[in-house]
Amino acid sequence: MLSRLTRGLNHFCACHAYLVVSLFILLSVGAGWLSYNRLGITTETDKLFSDSLPWKHHNHEIERLFPGEKDTLVAIIKAATPEEGQATAHALTEELQKDKEHFTSVSEPAANPFYTQHALLFLEKPQLDKLLDSTISAQPFLGMLAADPSLVGLFKSFNLLSLSLKSDQKIPETFGKTLDSFANTLDKASRGHAEPLSWQNLLAGDLTAMGGDYYFVLTHPKRDFASFEPSEAATTAMRNALNNLPTIHSGRASALITGEAKLNDEEFSTVAQGMVFGLILSLALVTLWLILAVRSIRVIVPILITLIFGLILTTGFAALSVGTLNLISVAFAILFVGIAVDFGIQYGVRFRCQHGENGETLSRTEAITRTGAESGPQIFVAALATAAGFMAFTPTHFVGVAQLGLIAGVGMLIAFFCTLTLLPSLLVVFRAHSSAQNRGFNFLKPIDQGLRKHRFIVIGLFGIAGAVGLGFTTQLHFDSDPLHTKNPNTEGMRALKLLEANPLTTFYNAQLVVKNKDIATQQADALSKLPSVHDVLWLGALVPDDQQEKLAMIEDAADLLLPSLNLNVSAPTPDAQALRKAALETVQGFNEVDPQKLTPAMKRLKKALQRLSKAPDSTILAANEALTQFLPLQLNQLKEVLRPTPVTFENIPEDIKQEYVSPDGRYRLVVHPKGQMSDPAILHKFVSELVTINPDIAGPALEITESAKTITHAFIQAALCAIVAIAIILLVALRQVMDSFLVVLPLILSSLLTVILVILVPEPLNYANIIALPLLLGVGVSFNIYFVMNWRAGLKYPLTSPTARAVIFSALTTASAFGSLAASAHPGTASMGRLLLLSLGCTLLCTLFFIPALLPKRKIDQK
């Protein structure tokens, strides 16, 4: 019955070719209009999963209550000195705050006065005691610098060293690194290479590094959703502002731009470039293989036009059904080309082989009618089975592949419809004709005979390989980290990689929202004790421990230091002559000291001062500017940190409090991990420990681990559904259990062979390339159906038939499409292409060698 239907349909299309083509043109124009106006693309990885999942609900709740980290554009600044980093961040913040066109908010988180004023209270008591002792021992030097914050004051403080040495007083050990810094900096300055001196490093020592090496400017950009890269204009504005800053221009500071908005833009740009390039390349290669397969331009052009029309119609369906493509479903175009062309090749090869009983050439209409009767049922069953393989994913929570499954599944039916209607019409329009020749591979007949003769050996070898693949399934590794599928060479990803090393800035944190302060206190204490946890940041963490003791320690130090720092008068800015005089006086002081008492740093310092005293005015003035540029600022900050006040929950500034307490009084806890969290084993250990304390943990760390579980469950569910659906379709179409088994068994075997290659290559599975599974089912079913249905018709040598020719060239065209994906700069897309190529190779191997050996001899020998 199906054969009669396809025969009649092809006869109608051949007789009314121009009408059919006109209708398809109208349909394609409508689909194109829909695609242009209604189809969008999102690069957000959280859009790949259903919002109904519990972990997605927790994430959305945190984003709703604390939206400050959503859709951000962040400048990450690193400078030669902390002061230059702070100055660069502050200057950038001021500049971007003026730009209302591109930014809705701009802030510099570390610049909040609260953190500066209370910095000492957050140190542990041993650290605080050591720092205060060091600062107190430097009190005479600080006093001189406060009175004269220039090289004159600095050189006078050096005179105190020489006086101490002459009187046999011991120099504090903490001065060793400080003197090294002075000697190195003055040596460069005396040679005409003056560089800013970090007084923060000198005064705070190793404690400066506790805050990290980077300075941040956090912005929320205005996004243009009419653009494929909505934040591109804001990113350009930020980059221009950075390039105009003196520290960036001079090379003393550098900056990278990252943030969710930046990463999404880069992701789309990389994916889009790969898809456009891949689509063009795949169409070009498909054309090449069509030329070799069909060898008639009058058949090749109709197949290509049919393919393009089918793609346009499928894109229109995508616009109607999903509206917005995601990072996985955007691949449907290349996949459509790779698979749908198989239908065209099968039809075209069969059409070219049509001839009469005596080998005479048939009329065009008769050749088309016969082709429809012969290939139509096979293509229909293949399209149904392929569509079932894809659409089995639509009920799953993995929205990324569910979308792809829906679009590609319907796309297969569209491709079948186009092949059986538009293609025969175009063959008439282009006046194609059959060649009355068998277009199979006759040279493969010895292989056909060998497979038949040694069928049990071949089946045994494939069986062993399948058993190995089954054993290897336990070693499959799924990498659900979305960062591993992004291009690591983009600016945003390079910046994110830098932040990963610091637990306080790593992307892999976890978050938790609790009802009140008491629960937050309890949870923070419990989480902090876990081996995998570095710290728990919440509002309570901003209330330092042991405040009374620390305040007393700081007050004692302030009593000694502040009188020296709080001077109402300051020396005038010195000229070059005054600087030379001060340098010579310092050199003279060192000359009066026993040389054996001078440390290596002091000796280098003395030589640098001698050289500086003889330098041109421009050199010594540049040295004064560079070495004391940040001195007044640091002296003022020192005065601030020596006057802290007690910190309580109530007096924490509101702008900080809103980062940790929601408007309805709930508290947010941010848990920072230990270790290299990009290692899946460490990440899973971190999350597994957290859920023992609270199962409602959210944030990136949990999102990565839970998405892996979601994907694994989705693919197990979909694979079972797909196999069942395909089996039902085959049973209905073939009406024989054994014949259906002959199609499904090679399909399962090719999957197991793919597992072996995935382990041996290796090619880790990720959320981008795992779509090879439904595609493997679709392509494998198509190839297998053609061979089995021809075998049912009594074909004796499968490899010499036109079907084998069509299958091989179809595989080549499909491989070309997948290979174009493998060439993408986007790691996720490239891994998708590589895995598809591996699975296609295994599918073709089973189709060409396992199926001929598997088919029972009694039917092969009928013809």
N, C-alpha and C positions, 0 to 999 in steps of 0.2 A: 504493500500500500504506500509506504513512504517513497519507494522508488517511483511509483506512478505519479505521486504528488510532485516530486522534484523534477520529474520528466516534463510534466505539464507546465510547471512554473517556468522552466528554462525555455520551453517552446514559446510560451506567451512573451517572455522577455526578448527573445530573439525576433519575434514578429513585431513587437512594439518597442523597439530599442530606443528610439529618440524620446518617446513618452517617458519611459523609465528613467533615462538619463536626466531629463528635465525635472522630474519629480525629485530625484536625488540632489540636484543642484539647489532646488528650493529648500529641501530639508537641511542641507549643509549650510546654506546662508542663515537659516534660522538658528541652527546649532552654533554657528560662529558668533552670531549676535549675542546669544545667551552666554557663551563663554567669555566674550569680551566684557560684558556688563555685570555678570553675576559670579564669575569664578575668581576666587582669591587663593592665596597661599599663606600659610602660617609656618614659621620655623620654630615655634615653641615646642620643646620636647614634651612638656606636660600635656599638650593637646593630643598626644599619641595614646592616651589611656582614658577610660571612661570616668566621668566625674562621680559616678555612683560608688566607686571603690572607696573603702574606709580611709585609706591613707591619702587619697586625693581630697577627701572631705576635710581631713585634719589640715592639710596644706592650705587649702582655700580659706579655712577659718583663720589661720594665722595671717595669711595675706590680707584678708579683709580687716582684721583688727590692727595689724601693723603693716601698712602699705609702703613704708619708707624704702624697702629694699626691692620693690617691684619695678620693673621697666626702668632701670637706672643706667646712667652713662657715667663712668668713673674714670678720673685721671689718676694714674699711679705714678708718683714722682720719686725719683731717686737722685740724690745729689752728693757731691764730694764731701760736704759737711752737713750735719743736721740743720744748722742755721740756714744754709742755702736751700735745703729742702723745704723748710718751713716758709721761708720768704717766697719761694716759687709757688707753693700751694696757696699762700695768702694773696699773692698778686693775681694768680689765676682766678681765685674765688671772687675778688673784687671786680675783675674784668668781666667774668661771666654773669655776675649779678646784674650788670648793666644791660645784658642781652635778653630782653624780654621777648624777642622774636623767636628764639630757639629754645629757651629754657623756662620751665615753670618754677623751679627751685634750684638753688645752688648753696651748698654748705661745705664747711671744712670741719669734719667731726672732731679732730684732735685739737682744734684751736679754742675749744670751749674753756673759758677762764676757770671753771670748776676743776678741771683736771690739772691745770697749772698750779693753782693755789693749794690743792690738797695732795700734790704728787708724793710728798714725803710720807704721808700717812699710809700709802698703799705698799710701802716697803716693809719687809720683815724686820723685826727689831735688830737682829745682827747686822743686816745690810744698812739700816738707818744709822746705827751706832758707828759703823765704819765710815760712812759718808760724812757724818757730822764731825767725827774726829779729824778726818782729812781736811775738811773745810775750815775747822777751827785752827788747825796747824798752819793754814795758809792765810790766817787773818791779817798779819802784817802786810803781806803782798796785796791782798784784796783791798786793804785800806789805801795803799798807794795808788792802785789802779782806779779806785773810786774817786780819789782826789784828782787824778790826771789820767783819764782813759785814752792814753796815746802811747807811742813807743817810749816817750820820755818816762812816763810812769812805769812802764814795763821794765825799762833798763834800770831804773832806780830800785825796783824790786829785786833785780839781779844783784845789785850792790849789797842787799841784805844777805845774799848767799855768801858773797866773798867775806863780808864782816863776820858771819857765823863761822866760816872756815878758819879765819885768822884767829878767832877766839876759841878754836877747838870745840865748837858746838856741833852736835850731830845734825845732819840734814835728814828730815823725815824720809823714810823709804818711799812713801807715796809720791815724792817729787821726781822719782826716776823717770817714769813715763812722760811726765809733764815736761821735764827738761829735754828729753829726746824730741818731743813734738816741737818745742821752741827752737831747738838746734836745727832740725830738718827744715822748718818753715823759714827761719832767718837765713839759712844757707841758700835756699832757692831765691829768696828776696834779694839777697846781696848780689846774686848773679843776674838780676834783672827779670826773674820769673816769680814775681810775688803772687801768692795764692792766699785766699782767705783762711784765717786760723779759726778752728772750732773751739771756742771757749766753753761750749757746752760739754764737749768731750773732756776738756781739761778739768772742769769743775765737778762733773758727775762721774767721770771715769767709765768703768764697764757698765754702769747702770743705764747709760744712754742707750745701749743696744737692746735693753729689755723691751722697748717700745717698737722694735723692728726698724728696718732700713728704709721703709717707704712712707710717703705722705700722700694723703688722699684728698681729692676734691669730688664730692658726691653731687650729682645733678639728676634731675628728672627732665628729660628733653621733651619738647613738643614734637610729636610724630606726625608725619604726613602719610596717611594710610593709602593715599592714591599712588604713592611711590612703592616700588618693590623693596626698597630699603627705607623704611619710615623714619629712621633716626639719622640718615646720612647727612642731612643739612646741619643738624646739631653737632654731629661728630666733626664735620668740616669746620664749623665755627669754633669748637674747642681746640682743634689742632691748630688753626690759624692763631688763636689767642696764645697758645703755648709757644709757637714759633716766634712770636713777637716779644717774649719775655727775655730779659738780658741773660739770665742764668742758662736758659735753654740755648739761646743764640751763641753763647760763648762756649758751650759744651760742659759747663760746670754742673749742669743738671740735665736729666733726660726724663722723658715721660712716655708712658704707654696708656692707651685708652681701652677700657674694657667695660664690663657691666652687661646685664641681661639684654639691654637694647642693642648694644654693640655686637654681642655674640649672635643675636638673632639676625641682624643685618648681614653679618659675615657668613652665617650659615646659609641664608638664602642665596647670597651672591655666589658662594662656592657651589651649592647644589644646582642653582639655575644655570651657571656656566657649564657645569658638567652635563646637565640634561640637554641643553641646547646643542652643545658640541656632540653629545652622544646621539641625539636624534638625527642630526645632519649626517654624521659619520655612518650611523646604522642604515639610513636610507641609501647612502651612496654604496655601501657594501652589499646591501640587499639587491640593488640594481645589478651589480656585478654578478652575483650568484644567479640572479634570474636570467641573465644573458647566457650563462653557461648551462643552466637547467633547461630553459625553454628554447633558446636560440631563434627567437622570432621577435623582432621589435614590435610587431602588431599584437603580440600577446603580452609582452613585457610591460608596455605602457598601460594597457588596461588593468593589469594586476596592480601596478603602482598607483594608478588613479583610484582604484577600488580601495586600496590600503589607506590612502590619504582621506578619502571620503569617510571610510569607516572610523578613522581616528578623529575626524572632526565631529562626527555624530556621537562618538563615545565621550568626547570632551564636553559636548553639549549636555549629554546625560549627567556627567559629573557636576556640571554647573547646577542642574536641577536637583540632583539627589543629595549632594553634600555641600555644595556652595564654596567651601574652603578646603583646599588640599593641604595635607600635612607632609612632613619630610619623607614619608614612605609612599603615600598614595600618589605623590607627584611623579613617581617613576612609572605610572601606568602607561604613559605614551610610548616609551621605549619598549616596554613589555608587550604592549599591543602590537607594535611593529614586528617584534621578534616572534610572536606566536601566530598572529592573524595572517602573516604572509604565508604560513604553512598551508592554509586553506587555498589561497590563490595558486600556490605552486602545485598542490595536488590537482586542482581543477585544470590548470594550464597544461600540465604534463599529460593528463588524461585526454584533454582536448586535442593536443598535438598528435596523439597516437591513434586517433579514430580513423577507421578505414572500413570498407565493405568486406563482405565474406571472401571476395576474390582479390582483396588488396587494393581495390579501387578507392580513389579519393571521394569522400562524401561531400555533400553540399554543406555550407556553413551552418544552416539551421538544423540539419539532421545531425551534424557532428556535435553541436551544442546540446541538442535534445538528448542524445545518447550519453554525453558526458554528465549531464544532470542526473540521468537515471543511474549511472554507475557510481559517480563520486558523491552525489548529493546525500544519500543515506550515511555514507562513511563520514563525511564532513559534519553532518548533523549530529551523529552520535559522538564524534570527537569534540564538537563544540559544546554539547550538553555536558559531557564528562569533564571537560576543561573548566567550564563555568561552575560546575559543582565543586571542583577542587578549590576554586577561588572563593566561592560564596559560602563555603563552610566556615569561613572566618568571620562572617558578618555578625553572628550572635555573640561573639566574644567581647571581653572588656578591652582587648588590645585594639583601640580605635584606629590606629595607624594602618594595620593590616586589614581590619574590618572594612575600612573605606576602600582600600586597594582591592579587596576581594569583591566588594559590591561593584565597583567601576569596571574592573577587569572581567568579572563574571558576566555582567551584562554586555561588556565590550565583545566577548567571545560570541554571544548570540547576535550582536550587531554585525560582527565580522562574517558570521555564517550567512546572515540575511543579505549582506552586500555581495558576498561571493556567489550566491545562487540567484541574484537578481541583477545587480549593477554590472558585475563582471561579464556575464553572457551578453548583455546589451552593449557593453563597450567593445566586445569582440566583434559584434556586428558593425558598430560604428567605425571601427578601425580596420574592418575587412580582413580579419584574421582568418587563417585557414589551417586545417589539419595537414599533417605530412605523410600520413599512411605508413609510418615507420614505427617499429618497436624502439622506444627510447630508453630501454633499460640498460643495465651494465652486464653484457654477455660475458665479459672477461671474469666475472665473479662466480661463474658456474662451478669451477673446481672447489671454491670455498663452500658453496652450497652443498655440493656432494660430500665434501669432507665433514661438514657439520652433521649431515645425515648419517654418515658411516660411523662416526665416533660420537654420536649424540650422548651416550651415557657418560663418557669421559668429560665432555663439555659441560653437561648438567652437573656432574660431580664437582668439577672445578669451580663452577659458579656457586654451587651449594656451599663449598668450603669457604669461598670468599664471603658469602652471605653470613655464614656462622661467625666469621671473624668480625664482620661489621656489626653483628648483633652484640658480640662481646665488647666491642669498642664503644657502644652507646653509653656505657657507664662512665667513660672518660670524656664525654662531651662537656665542654666548658662554655658557659654562656656569660658574656661580658655585657652587663647592662649599664655600664657607666657611659652616659651620653657624651662625656668629654672625649672618650676614646674614639668616637666616630666623627669628631670634628677635625678640621684641618689645623694641625698644630702650628703651622707657620703663619697663621693670621695674627694680627696685632693683639686682638682680644684674647686669644688662646695663649700667646706668649706671656701676656701679663698675668693671666690666671695661673699659669705654671709657676711663676715667681712667687705667688702668694701661697701656693700649696705648702711650701716648706715651713711656714710659720703657723702653728696651731691656732693662733688668734685671728688669722686672716684666711685660712683655708676655706675652700668652697665646700668641703665635706663636713659640714656641721650638722647637728640635729637640734630641733627646737621643740618646745613644749609649752602649752598654755594651761595654767591651773586657776582655780576659782579665787583664791585669796592669798594673802601674805604668809599665813601659817603653813599652808600646804606647800607654797613655794619654798619656804625655808626647809621644810622636811625633805622635799624632793631634791633640792640643791645639795643638801648634806649627803643624801644617799647616792646621788649620781657622782659626786666628787670623789667618792671612795672607790669607784670602779677602776680596775687596772687600765682600761683603755681610754679613760677620760683625762684630759689635760686640765681643764677647768670648766666651771659652769658660770656663765656671765648672766646676771640678772640684777634687779635693782638692789637687792641685798648685798651683792658683791661690791657695790659702790659705797657701802658703809664699812669703813675699815675696822679691822679687829684691834683690840688693845689701844684704843684711841687715847685714853687718859695717860698711859705711860709714854706713848709716842709724843703726845702734845707737850708733856713735861720735858722730854729730851730735846725737842725742837725749841722750846722756850728757853731752856738753858743755853743752847747754842746761839739763839737769837740775841740774848743779852750780851754775848761777847762779840757777835759779828755786826749787828745792826748799827751800833754807834759808828763803826768804821765805814759802813756803807751809806748811811744817811747823812751825807755832807751837803750843805747848802751851796757851797762854792766849788767850782771846778776850774782847773788850770786852762788857760787859753790854748787854742790849737797851735802846736809848734810849727815853726818853719824848718827848712832843711838844715840850717845852721844849728838850730837848737837840737835837732835830732842827732846830728854828727857829734855835737859836744857831749850829749848824754851817752852815746855809744862809746866814745873814747874814755869817758869817766868809768864806764863799766869795765872796759878792757883793762884800764889801769888798776881797778880793784882786783881783777883776777890775776894781774901780774904780781900783785903784792902777796898772793897766796902761794904757799909751798906747792910746786907743781904736782907733787905726789898726792896731794889732797884733792886735786881736781879729778873728777870722773871723766870718762871719755865724752860724755854729753857736754860737760862744761868746757872741755877743750875745743870741741866742735863749735860750741856757742861762742867762745872767745874769738875763734878764727872768722866766723861769720860776721861778728860785730866789727872786727878790724876791716874786713872787706867792705862792709856796709858804710863805714865812716869815710871811706875813700870813693864811694860811688857817686855818680852824678846826682844832681838835685832830683831829677825825675824818678830815678830809681829809689832813692831813700823816701821820697814822698809817697810813691806807689806802695812801698813796703809799709809805711805808717797806715795808709788807707786800708790795705788788705788785712793786716794783722789785727787791727783794732776795729774793723767794720762792725763786728757783732758784739764787741765787749760791752757797750752801754746796755744793750738789750739783755744780755745775760746777767749783768749786775742787777738790773731791775727785776728780772725773773727770780734771782736769788733772794732778793728782798721779799718778793711775793710768797715764795715757798716757805720762808721762815716765819710767816704770819698766818698759818692755817687756823681754821675754826672747826669745832666739832661737826661731824657730818651725821645727819639722821635721815630717816626715810622722808621726813617732812620737808627738810630744807634743801633736798636735791633739786636743782633747777628743773623747771617744767619741761623745757625742750629735751632734756635728757630723760626725764621720767616717762614721757610719752613713748619712748622707744621700748619701754619694758612694762608699762602698765596701760591697759586698754581703757577706753572711756567708761566701760561698765565695771572697772575694778579688777579685771583679770590680769594675772602676771605672766610674762613671757620669760622663759629660761632658754638660753642658747648654750648648747653643750659643744665644747671644742675637743677634738680627739687627739690622741697621741699616735705617732707613727706615720708612715707613708700611706695615706688613705687611698691613693690611686691603685694600690695593691688590693684586689678583691677580697683576699683572705683576711687582711687586717680590717677592711671596711665591714665585712660581715661579722667579724668578732665584735667590733665596736657596737654595731646595731643590736646584735644578740644580747649583749650585756645591758644595753639601755632598756630593752623591752622587759627585762626582768624587774625593773624598777617601775616602769610605767608603759603599758602597751599602746598608749596614745601618742607616742613620740612622732614627730613629723620632721620636715626639713629635707635637704638634699640627700643626706646619707641614707635615710630610710627610704626615700623615693627611689634611689638606685636599687637597693636590695629588694624592695617590694615590687618594683617594675619587672625585675627578673622573674619573680614568682608568677606575676600576672602573665608575662609572655610565655613562660613554660607551660602554665596551665592552659592558656589559650591555644597553643600549638598542639598539645596533646588532645584537647577537646576537638579542635578543628580537623586534625589529621584523622581521628577516628570517624568523625562525621563525614569527611570527604571520602574516605575509603568506602564507608557504608553507602553513601549517595552514589558514588561511581559504580559500585557493585550492583545496586538496584537498577541504575540506568542500563548497565550492560546486560543484566538479566532480562530486562524488558525488551531491549533492542535485539539481543542475540538469541534469547529464548533457550539458552543452553547453559547449565551451570559450569560444565567443563570449559566451554568457550570463554565464558566470563572469567573463569579462573586463569586461563591462558593470557588474558590481558592484565589482570591484577598482579599475578605473581611476579612478572618481570618488573612491574612498577615498584613493588616492595623490595625486590632485589637491588634495583638501581638506587633506592634510598639507602640501603645498607652499604653499598659500595661507596656512595658519597660520604657516609660516616667515616669510612676508612681513610679517604683522602683528606677529610677535614682534620683528622687526628694527625696524619703523617705529614701534611704540608708544612706547618699547620695553618688552619684558617679558623680562628676563634669565632664562634657565633655571636652576633650582636643584634640589636633590635632593627638594624637596617638590612643586614644580609640574610636574616632568617626567612625572608619572604621567598628564598629559593625553594622552600618546601612546597608551598602551593603551586609554584611554577613547575617544579619537578613533576608533581602529580598531573598538571595540565598537559605539559609537553609529552610526558611519558605515555599518558593515556592516548593522546592523538596518534603517536607513532605506532603504538601497539595495536590499536584498533584497525588501522589500515592493513597491517600485516595479517592479523587474525581474520578479518572479514574477507580478504583476498584468499586466504587459506581455505575458508569456508566455501569459497566459490570454486575450489579445486586447483589453485595455483601450485605448481610443482616445485619451481625454483624461485623462492621469494627474492633473493638478492639480485636476480637478473631481471626482475620485473620493473615496469615504469614506476611502481609504488616505491621501490627501494631508491630509485633515482630521485623521486620527489622527496622522500624522507631525508636522504643525505643532503640534498641541497637546501631543504627546509632547515635542517640542523645547522648548516653553514650560515644561513641567513640569521637564524636565531642566535647563533654564536657570535655573529658580527654585532648584533644589537647588544648582547651581554658584554662583549669585549669592549664596546665603546663605553659602557659603564665602568669597566675596570680601569680605564684610562683617566677617570675623573680625578681631580685634585682633592676631592672630598673623600676622606678615608671611609666613611660609612657607605657612600655610593660605590667607591672602588671595591670594597669588600663584598658588596652585593654582586657586582659584576663578576668578581673572581669565583665566588661560591656558585653563582649561576652557571658559569662555564664548567666548573667541576661536576655539578649535578647533570648538566646537559651531556657531558662526555660519558658519564656513567649510564645515562638513559640510552644514548645512542649505542653504546657497547652492548647493553642488554637487548635492545631491539634488533640489532643486526646479527648478533651471534648467539644469544641465549634463546630467543624466540624460535628461530629456524631449527635449533636442536630440540627445543621443547615440543614443537608441534608433532602430533602422532603421525607416524609414517603412513598409516592406512589411508589418510585423507590426502596427504601430499601426493601419493602415488596414483591418485585417481586421474591425474592429468599429466 
